[in-house]
Amino acid sequence: MAKTKTPRSSNSSNKQVITMPEAGSPTLVKKSSLSSNPTPIDMEAQIRMRAYELYQERGCSPGLENDDWFRAEQEVRARNNHQQSA
């Protein structure tokens, strides 16, 4: 005999999903994510967006994704450290 399914709780609305923008789409930056004390999710979103900008700046050519991510991470962390010390 099949088991009956129990309904799921409605906590799924509290989760934030971060996706990469499609190629050619405009890049959107939320001002709230540029706060002086970003959460880990905000910082990852900032890094992801900057890495995508770097990818676009070099003509959307594949193969250097890790370099883009590393450079974006350095830039975002430096910017956030500078904002916190100011």
Backbone as XML, in Angstrom:
<?xml version="1.0"?>
<chain id="A" units="angstrom">
  <residue number="1" name="MET">
    <atom name="N" x="0.831" y="-1.173" z="0.000"/>
    <atom name="CA" x="0.000" y="0.000" z="0.000"/>
    <atom name="C" x="0.882" y="1.246" z="0.000"/>
  </residue>
  <residue number="2" name="ALA">
    <atom name="N" x="0.516" y="2.249" z="-0.756"/>
    <atom name="CA" x="1.311" y="3.464" z="-0.876"/>
    <atom name="C" x="1.136" y="4.353" z="0.342"/>
  </residue>
  <residue number="3" name="LYS">
    <atom name="N" x="2.227" y="5.009" z="0.716"/>
    <atom name="CA" x="2.177" y="5.940" z="1.840"/>
    <atom name="C" x="1.557" y="7.260" z="1.381"/>
  </residue>
  <residue number="4" name="THR">
    <atom name="N" x="0.869" y="7.907" z="2.280"/>
    <atom name="CA" x="0.327" y="9.225" z="1.949"/>
    <atom name="C" x="1.419" y="10.262" z="2.150"/>
  </residue>
  <residue number="5" name="LYS">
    <atom name="N" x="1.406" y="11.245" z="1.319"/>
    <atom name="CA" x="2.414" y="12.299" z="1.391"/>
    <atom name="C" x="1.953" y="13.382" z="2.355"/>
  </residue>
  <residue number="6" name="THR">
    <atom name="N" x="2.909" y="13.846" z="3.159"/>
    <atom name="CA" x="2.598" y="14.935" z="4.065"/>
    <atom name="C" x="2.965" y="16.254" z="3.399"/>
  </residue>
  <residue number="7" name="PRO">
    <atom name="N" x="2.180" y="17.297" z="3.623"/>
    <atom name="CA" x="2.503" y="18.586" z="2.987"/>
    <atom name="C" x="3.795" y="19.160" z="3.546"/>
  </residue>
  <residue number="8" name="ARG">
    <atom name="N" x="4.524" y="19.817" z="2.696"/>
    <atom name="CA" x="5.780" y="20.455" z="3.117"/>
    <atom name="C" x="5.478" y="21.762" z="3.825"/>
  </residue>
  <residue number="9" name="SER">
    <atom name="N" x="6.400" y="22.139" z="4.712"/>
    <atom name="CA" x="6.236" y="23.422" z="5.391"/>
    <atom name="C" x="6.506" y="24.551" z="4.411"/>
  </residue>
  <residue number="10" name="SER">
    <atom name="N" x="6.050" y="25.731" z="4.725"/>
    <atom name="CA" x="6.179" y="26.867" z="3.815"/>
    <atom name="C" x="7.450" y="27.670" z="4.053"/>
  </residue>
  <residue number="11" name="ASN">
    <atom name="N" x="8.531" y="27.057" z="4.528"/>
    <atom name="CA" x="9.798" y="27.748" z="4.760"/>
    <atom name="C" x="10.577" y="28.014" z="3.481"/>
  </residue>
  <residue number="12" name="SER">
    <atom name="N" x="10.156" y="27.444" z="2.370"/>
    <atom name="CA" x="10.911" y="27.596" z="1.133"/>
    <atom name="C" x="10.943" y="29.035" z="0.639"/>
  </residue>
  <residue number="13" name="SER">
    <atom name="N" x="10.013" y="29.873" z="1.086"/>
    <atom name="CA" x="10.012" y="31.269" z="0.634"/>
    <atom name="C" x="11.141" y="32.080" z="1.259"/>
  </residue>
  <residue number="14" name="ASN">
    <atom name="N" x="11.784" y="31.557" z="2.314"/>
    <atom name="CA" x="12.870" y="32.273" z="2.969"/>
    <atom name="C" x="14.219" y="32.057" z="2.305"/>
  </residue>
  <residue number="15" name="LYS">
    <atom name="N" x="14.316" y="31.115" z="1.391"/>
    <atom name="CA" x="15.594" y="30.799" z="0.757"/>
    <atom name="C" x="15.826" y="31.722" z="-0.434"/>
  </residue>
  <residue number="16" name="GLN">
    <atom name="N" x="17.063" y="32.173" z="-0.584"/>
    <atom name="CA" x="17.431" y="33.037" z="-1.696"/>
    <atom name="C" x="18.167" y="32.206" z="-2.726"/>
  </residue>
  <residue number="17" name="VAL">
    <atom name="N" x="17.756" y="32.314" z="-3.968"/>
    <atom name="CA" x="18.391" y="31.583" z="-5.053"/>
    <atom name="C" x="19.149" y="32.580" z="-5.906"/>
  </residue>
  <residue number="18" name="ILE">
    <atom name="N" x="20.420" y="32.300" z="-6.151"/>
    <atom name="CA" x="21.260" y="33.174" z="-6.953"/>
    <atom name="C" x="21.580" y="32.447" z="-8.250"/>
  </residue>
  <residue number="19" name="THR">
    <atom name="N" x="21.300" y="33.094" z="-9.366"/>
    <atom name="CA" x="21.568" y="32.488" z="-10.663"/>
    <atom name="C" x="22.455" y="33.414" z="-11.481"/>
  </residue>
  <residue number="20" name="MET">
    <atom name="N" x="23.175" y="32.830" z="-12.425"/>
    <atom name="CA" x="23.991" y="33.621" z="-13.335"/>
    <atom name="C" x="23.081" y="34.251" z="-14.378"/>
  </residue>
  <residue number="21" name="PRO">
    <atom name="N" x="23.285" y="35.514" z="-14.715"/>
    <atom name="CA" x="22.472" y="36.132" z="-15.758"/>
    <atom name="C" x="22.813" y="35.525" z="-17.114"/>
  </residue>
  <residue number="22" name="GLU">
    <atom name="N" x="21.852" y="35.551" z="-18.005"/>
    <atom name="CA" x="22.072" y="35.033" z="-19.349"/>
    <atom name="C" x="23.015" y="35.957" z="-20.104"/>
  </residue>
  <residue number="23" name="ALA">
    <atom name="N" x="23.749" y="35.399" z="-21.043"/>
    <atom name="CA" x="24.659" y="36.195" z="-21.865"/>
    <atom name="C" x="23.862" y="37.243" z="-22.622"/>
  </residue>
  <residue number="24" name="GLY">
    <atom name="N" x="24.336" y="38.461" z="-22.610"/>
    <atom name="CA" x="23.667" y="39.538" z="-23.322"/>
    <atom name="C" x="22.625" y="40.266" z="-22.506"/>
  </residue>
  <residue number="25" name="SER">
    <atom name="N" x="22.290" y="39.753" z="-21.329"/>
    <atom name="CA" x="21.284" y="40.429" z="-20.511"/>
    <atom name="C" x="21.946" y="41.549" z="-19.718"/>
  </residue>
  <residue number="26" name="PRO">
    <atom name="N" x="21.193" y="42.595" z="-19.399"/>
    <atom name="CA" x="21.786" y="43.685" z="-18.615"/>
    <atom name="C" x="22.111" y="43.216" z="-17.211"/>
  </residue>
  <residue number="27" name="THR">
    <atom name="N" x="23.200" y="43.711" z="-16.683"/>
    <atom name="CA" x="23.634" y="43.339" z="-15.340"/>
    <atom name="C" x="22.951" y="44.255" z="-14.337"/>
  </residue>
  <residue number="28" name="LEU">
    <atom name="N" x="22.304" y="43.639" z="-13.351"/>
    <atom name="CA" x="21.609" y="44.405" z="-12.328"/>
    <atom name="C" x="22.371" y="44.307" z="-11.022"/>
  </residue>
  <residue number="29" name="VAL">
    <atom name="N" x="22.559" y="45.441" z="-10.358"/>
    <atom name="CA" x="23.250" y="45.473" z="-9.075"/>
    <atom name="C" x="22.311" y="46.114" z="-8.074"/>
  </residue>
  <residue number="30" name="LYS">
    <atom name="N" x="22.026" y="45.392" z="-6.993"/>
    <atom name="CA" x="21.188" y="45.947" z="-5.945"/>
    <atom name="C" x="22.053" y="46.783" z="-5.019"/>
  </residue>
  <residue number="31" name="LYS">
    <atom name="N" x="21.593" y="47.979" z="-4.677"/>
    <atom name="CA" x="22.362" y="48.829" z="-3.779"/>
    <atom name="C" x="22.453" y="48.216" z="-2.399"/>
  </residue>
  <residue number="32" name="SER">
    <atom name="N" x="21.418" y="47.465" z="-1.980"/>
    <atom name="CA" x="21.440" y="46.876" z="-0.645"/>
    <atom name="C" x="22.532" y="45.822" z="-0.508"/>
  </residue>
  <residue number="33" name="SER">
    <atom name="N" x="22.948" y="45.203" z="-1.616"/>
    <atom name="CA" x="23.995" y="44.193" z="-1.530"/>
    <atom name="C" x="25.385" y="44.811" z="-1.409"/>
  </residue>
  <residue number="34" name="LEU">
    <atom name="N" x="25.485" y="46.128" z="-1.541"/>
    <atom name="CA" x="26.772" y="46.801" z="-1.440"/>
    <atom name="C" x="26.953" y="47.449" z="-0.077"/>
  </residue>
  <residue number="35" name="SER">
    <atom name="N" x="26.305" y="46.898" z="0.933"/>
    <atom name="CA" x="26.393" y="47.469" z="2.276"/>
    <atom name="C" x="27.793" y="47.294" z="2.833"/>
  </residue>
  <residue number="36" name="SER">
    <atom name="N" x="28.080" y="48.000" z="3.922"/>
    <atom name="CA" x="29.425" y="47.975" z="4.487"/>
    <atom name="C" x="29.741" y="46.654" z="5.177"/>
  </residue>
  <residue number="37" name="ASN">
    <atom name="N" x="28.743" y="45.902" z="5.580"/>
    <atom name="CA" x="28.970" y="44.625" z="6.248"/>
    <atom name="C" x="28.138" y="43.544" z="5.558"/>
  </residue>
  <residue number="38" name="PRO">
    <atom name="N" x="28.572" y="43.082" z="4.379"/>
    <atom name="CA" x="27.757" y="42.147" z="3.613"/>
    <atom name="C" x="27.725" y="40.760" z="4.251"/>
  </residue>
  <residue number="39" name="THR">
    <atom name="N" x="26.604" y="40.094" z="4.072"/>
    <atom name="CA" x="26.509" y="38.713" z="4.520"/>
    <atom name="C" x="27.257" y="37.854" z="3.509"/>
  </residue>
  <residue number="40" name="PRO">
    <atom name="N" x="27.564" y="36.612" z="3.879"/>
    <atom name="CA" x="28.265" y="35.742" z="2.924"/>
    <atom name="C" x="27.509" y="35.589" z="1.604"/>
  </residue>
  <residue number="41" name="ILE">
    <atom name="N" x="26.179" y="35.553" z="1.661"/>
    <atom name="CA" x="25.393" y="35.418" z="0.437"/>
    <atom name="C" x="25.531" y="36.671" z="-0.415"/>
  </residue>
  <residue number="42" name="ASP">
    <atom name="N" x="25.475" y="37.857" z="0.226"/>
    <atom name="CA" x="25.644" y="39.099" z="-0.515"/>
    <atom name="C" x="27.027" y="39.179" z="-1.153"/>
  </residue>
  <residue number="43" name="MET">
    <atom name="N" x="28.045" y="38.773" z="-0.401"/>
    <atom name="CA" x="29.403" y="38.830" z="-0.931"/>
    <atom name="C" x="29.548" y="37.871" z="-2.112"/>
  </residue>
  <residue number="44" name="GLU">
    <atom name="N" x="28.978" y="36.693" z="-2.006"/>
    <atom name="CA" x="29.060" y="35.746" z="-3.125"/>
    <atom name="C" x="28.336" y="36.304" z="-4.342"/>
  </residue>
  <residue number="45" name="ALA">
    <atom name="N" x="27.207" y="36.954" z="-4.116"/>
    <atom name="CA" x="26.469" y="37.555" z="-5.231"/>
    <atom name="C" x="27.294" y="38.655" z="-5.886"/>
  </residue>
  <residue number="46" name="GLN">
    <atom name="N" x="27.966" y="39.465" z="-5.082"/>
    <atom name="CA" x="28.817" y="40.530" z="-5.623"/>
    <atom name="C" x="29.963" y="39.937" z="-6.440"/>
  </residue>
  <residue number="47" name="ILE">
    <atom name="N" x="30.581" y="38.883" z="-5.924"/>
    <atom name="CA" x="31.691" y="38.228" z="-6.627"/>
    <atom name="C" x="31.187" y="37.634" z="-7.932"/>
  </residue>
  <residue number="48" name="ARG">
    <atom name="N" x="30.046" y="36.961" z="-7.862"/>
    <atom name="CA" x="29.472" y="36.335" z="-9.056"/>
    <atom name="C" x="29.183" y="37.379" z="-10.131"/>
  </residue>
  <residue number="49" name="MET">
    <atom name="N" x="28.597" y="38.494" z="-9.734"/>
    <atom name="CA" x="28.267" y="39.536" z="-10.707"/>
    <atom name="C" x="29.535" y="40.157" z="-11.298"/>
  </residue>
  <residue number="50" name="ARG">
    <atom name="N" x="30.552" y="40.391" z="-10.462"/>
    <atom name="CA" x="31.799" y="40.982" z="-10.970"/>
    <atom name="C" x="32.513" y="40.004" z="-11.891"/>
  </residue>
  <residue number="51" name="ALA">
    <atom name="N" x="32.500" y="38.721" z="-11.544"/>
    <atom name="CA" x="33.129" y="37.711" z="-12.409"/>
    <atom name="C" x="32.436" y="37.677" z="-13.767"/>
  </residue>
  <residue number="52" name="TYR">
    <atom name="N" x="31.121" y="37.808" z="-13.758"/>
    <atom name="CA" x="30.382" y="37.823" z="-15.019"/>
    <atom name="C" x="30.714" y="39.073" z="-15.828"/>
  </residue>
  <residue number="53" name="GLU">
    <atom name="N" x="30.868" y="40.210" z="-15.155"/>
    <atom name="CA" x="31.270" y="41.435" z="-15.852"/>
    <atom name="C" x="32.649" y="41.264" z="-16.494"/>
  </residue>
  <residue number="54" name="LEU">
    <atom name="N" x="33.585" y="40.646" z="-15.763"/>
    <atom name="CA" x="34.924" y="40.408" z="-16.304"/>
    <atom name="C" x="34.857" y="39.490" z="-17.525"/>
  </residue>
  <residue number="55" name="TYR">
    <atom name="N" x="34.014" y="38.473" z="-17.440"/>
    <atom name="CA" x="33.802" y="37.546" z="-18.559"/>
    <atom name="C" x="33.306" y="38.315" z="-19.782"/>
  </residue>
  <residue number="56" name="GLN">
    <atom name="N" x="32.351" y="39.206" z="-19.565"/>
    <atom name="CA" x="31.823" y="39.998" z="-20.677"/>
    <atom name="C" x="32.876" y="40.952" z="-21.221"/>
  </residue>
  <residue number="57" name="GLU">
    <atom name="N" x="33.671" y="41.556" z="-20.346"/>
    <atom name="CA" x="34.698" y="42.498" z="-20.769"/>
    <atom name="C" x="35.743" y="41.845" z="-21.664"/>
  </residue>
  <residue number="58" name="ARG">
    <atom name="N" x="35.996" y="40.561" z="-21.461"/>
    <atom name="CA" x="36.983" y="39.896" z="-22.311"/>
    <atom name="C" x="36.327" y="39.170" z="-23.488"/>
  </residue>
  <residue number="59" name="GLY">
    <atom name="N" x="35.109" y="39.579" z="-23.831"/>
    <atom name="CA" x="34.462" y="39.087" z="-25.050"/>
    <atom name="C" x="33.706" y="37.780" z="-24.901"/>
  </residue>
  <residue number="60" name="CYS">
    <atom name="N" x="33.353" y="37.389" z="-23.707"/>
    <atom name="CA" x="32.570" y="36.173" z="-23.445"/>
    <atom name="C" x="33.248" y="34.901" z="-23.954"/>
  </residue>
  <residue number="61" name="SER">
    <atom name="N" x="34.571" y="34.919" z="-23.989"/>
    <atom name="CA" x="35.285" y="33.725" z="-24.437"/>
    <atom name="C" x="35.466" y="32.764" z="-23.256"/>
  </residue>
  <residue number="62" name="PRO">
    <atom name="N" x="35.174" y="31.489" z="-23.464"/>
    <atom name="CA" x="35.276" y="30.517" z="-22.377"/>
    <atom name="C" x="36.728" y="30.146" z="-22.070"/>
  </residue>
  <residue number="63" name="GLY">
    <atom name="N" x="36.909" y="29.550" z="-20.901"/>
    <atom name="CA" x="38.218" y="29.009" z="-20.559"/>
    <atom name="C" x="38.936" y="29.710" z="-19.426"/>
  </residue>
  <residue number="64" name="LEU">
    <atom name="N" x="38.515" y="30.901" z="-19.056"/>
    <atom name="CA" x="39.200" y="31.633" z="-17.998"/>
    <atom name="C" x="38.264" y="31.937" z="-16.829"/>
  </residue>
  <residue number="65" name="GLU">
    <atom name="N" x="37.272" y="31.076" z="-16.609"/>
    <atom name="CA" x="36.283" y="31.302" z="-15.562"/>
    <atom name="C" x="36.914" y="31.392" z="-14.180"/>
  </residue>
  <residue number="66" name="ASN">
    <atom name="N" x="37.880" y="30.539" z="-13.908"/>
    <atom name="CA" x="38.539" y="30.560" z="-12.594"/>
    <atom name="C" x="39.315" y="31.856" z="-12.387"/>
  </residue>
  <residue number="67" name="ASP">
    <atom name="N" x="39.969" y="32.329" z="-13.445"/>
    <atom name="CA" x="40.697" y="33.596" z="-13.349"/>
    <atom name="C" x="39.734" y="34.756" z="-13.090"/>
  </residue>
  <residue number="68" name="ASP">
    <atom name="N" x="38.591" y="34.744" z="-13.794"/>
    <atom name="CA" x="37.584" y="35.784" z="-13.584"/>
    <atom name="C" x="37.087" y="35.762" z="-12.143"/>
  </residue>
  <residue number="69" name="TRP">
    <atom name="N" x="36.814" y="34.563" z="-11.631"/>
    <atom name="CA" x="36.293" y="34.436" z="-10.264"/>
    <atom name="C" x="37.334" y="34.924" z="-9.249"/>
  </residue>
  <residue number="70" name="PHE">
    <atom name="N" x="38.585" y="34.515" z="-9.436"/>
    <atom name="CA" x="39.641" y="34.899" z="-8.508"/>
    <atom name="C" x="39.828" y="36.416" z="-8.484"/>
  </residue>
  <residue number="71" name="ARG">
    <atom name="N" x="39.866" y="37.029" z="-9.667"/>
    <atom name="CA" x="40.029" y="38.481" z="-9.744"/>
    <atom name="C" x="38.828" y="39.197" z="-9.127"/>
  </residue>
  <residue number="72" name="ALA">
    <atom name="N" x="37.627" y="38.698" z="-9.423"/>
    <atom name="CA" x="36.410" y="39.306" z="-8.864"/>
    <atom name="C" x="36.402" y="39.194" z="-7.347"/>
  </residue>
  <residue number="73" name="GLU">
    <atom name="N" x="36.830" y="38.057" z="-6.836"/>
    <atom name="CA" x="36.871" y="37.850" z="-5.390"/>
    <atom name="C" x="37.843" y="38.836" z="-4.737"/>
  </residue>
  <residue number="74" name="GLN">
    <atom name="N" x="39.000" y="39.018" z="-5.348"/>
    <atom name="CA" x="39.982" y="39.972" z="-4.815"/>
    <atom name="C" x="39.415" y="41.387" z="-4.814"/>
  </residue>
  <residue number="75" name="GLU">
    <atom name="N" x="38.787" y="41.788" z="-5.911"/>
    <atom name="CA" x="38.243" y="43.140" z="-6.023"/>
    <atom name="C" x="37.136" y="43.384" z="-5.004"/>
  </residue>
  <residue number="76" name="VAL">
    <atom name="N" x="36.218" y="42.431" z="-4.873"/>
    <atom name="CA" x="35.082" y="42.603" z="-3.958"/>
    <atom name="C" x="35.559" y="42.625" z="-2.513"/>
  </residue>
  <residue number="77" name="ARG">
    <atom name="N" x="36.469" y="41.721" z="-2.168"/>
    <atom name="CA" x="36.979" y="41.708" z="-0.792"/>
    <atom name="C" x="37.745" y="42.992" z="-0.475"/>
  </residue>
  <residue number="78" name="ALA">
    <atom name="N" x="38.549" y="43.489" z="-1.415"/>
    <atom name="CA" x="39.287" y="44.731" z="-1.201"/>
    <atom name="C" x="38.325" y="45.902" z="-1.037"/>
  </residue>
  <residue number="79" name="ARG">
    <atom name="N" x="37.297" y="45.959" z="-1.864"/>
    <atom name="CA" x="36.309" y="47.034" z="-1.778"/>
    <atom name="C" x="35.574" y="46.979" z="-0.433"/>
  </residue>
  <residue number="80" name="ASN">
    <atom name="N" x="35.178" y="45.789" z="0.004"/>
    <atom name="CA" x="34.467" y="45.645" z="1.269"/>
    <atom name="C" x="35.368" y="45.970" z="2.453"/>
  </residue>
  <residue number="81" name="ASN">
    <atom name="N" x="36.645" y="45.567" z="2.403"/>
    <atom name="CA" x="37.586" y="45.905" z="3.476"/>
    <atom name="C" x="37.813" y="47.406" z="3.544"/>
  </residue>
  <residue number="82" name="HIS">
    <atom name="N" x="37.887" y="48.043" z="2.386"/>
    <atom name="CA" x="38.084" y="49.489" z="2.339"/>
    <atom name="C" x="36.871" y="50.216" z="2.920"/>
  </residue>
  <residue number="83" name="GLN">
    <atom name="N" x="35.670" y="49.746" z="2.587"/>
    <atom name="CA" x="34.440" y="50.368" z="3.101"/>
    <atom name="C" x="34.333" y="50.198" z="4.622"/>
  </residue>
  <residue number="84" name="GLN">
    <atom name="N" x="34.760" y="49.058" z="5.144"/>
    <atom name="CA" x="34.663" y="48.814" z="6.579"/>
    <atom name="C" x="35.664" y="49.663" z="7.350"/>
  </residue>
  <residue number="85" name="SER">
    <atom name="N" x="36.817" y="49.938" z="6.755"/>
    <atom name="CA" x="37.836" y="50.723" z="7.455"/>
    <atom name="C" x="37.580" y="52.224" z="7.357"/>
  </residue>
  <residue number="86" name="ALA">
    <atom name="N" x="36.723" y="52.617" z="6.437"/>
    <atom name="CA" x="36.446" y="54.064" z="6.253"/>
    <atom name="C" x="35.451" y="54.589" z="7.265"/>
  </residue>
</chain>
